[in-house]
């Protein structure tokens, strides 16, 4: 962990940190059913929802509801979905001046099967795939990145754009939280620009090129990635909580999962965790405390339907955090 970037006094130390999210916007087409269909099978669903989503937009909404001042950098199509997704961000008070409109390609979309509280997702990148390094290097984007306390990046956009954003933000002294999802081999420059990596267990295994199953292999894979990035690794483990490794060679710490109510929808839980972690770090929390705060936020998110609709309010997260999670 690059310790000079923040020091720990808890997640409530400063108001309105400046967060920039560089990532995707997708319209989530959610189908609910009693169970997921088998191969070749057709099921009748019990409900259908059109919900603004995308890992980047989800994280932006979460950060805004947790009290941050948020700007979004991304791309949508010049279509109805693009307009709806942008308006949804604006209703949360998010700066969308760098959400670019593309006439030549439709907005991104995700098909989500929701059954028994679990989900299966297929994502069509659409306009998200058009976000370029040149878009990131535009003066308006650079200004936002340089003014940010923390920058959140995911991988539903081209790696070249992610790398450029991470490099600019890191050089300006921001905390860079890289959520490496969907999993992919990452350029060294992108890894080294990340202050914190937030993979789940499967993504960690892909990044490290080795199994992360079992406690010892999980810790070895986290150490491998910390050494490769020079920063911290926080691996989310679902019901098992999270493994927090503050810096290469340091013993990792387990942050237990939090229970806030019945699980309704896990879509966006990882996005909520990464966003809440970034907000807490931007406010000055040490990494273990930030991870506990993020665990509380994610626990609340899964009790509600929809990735963005389920993002919790700051007061609710503080209450759960203060109660000991």
Secondary structure, 3 states (H helix, E strand, C coil): CCHHHCCCCCCCCCCCCEEEEECCCEEEEEEECCCCCCCCCCCCCCEEEEEEECHHHHHHHHHHHCCCEEEEEEEEECCHHHHHHHHHHHHCCCEEEEEEEECCCCCEEEEEEEECCEEEEEEECHHHHHCCHHHHHCHHHHHHHHHCCEEEEECCCCHHHHHHHHHHHHHCCCEEEEECCCCCCCCHHHHHHCCEECCEHHHHHHHHCCCCCCHHHHHHHHHHHHHHHCCEEEEECHHHCEEEECCCCCCCEEECCCCCCCCCCCCCHHHHHHHHHHHHHHCCCCHHHHHHHHHHHHHHHCCCCCCCCCCCCHHHHHHHHHCCC
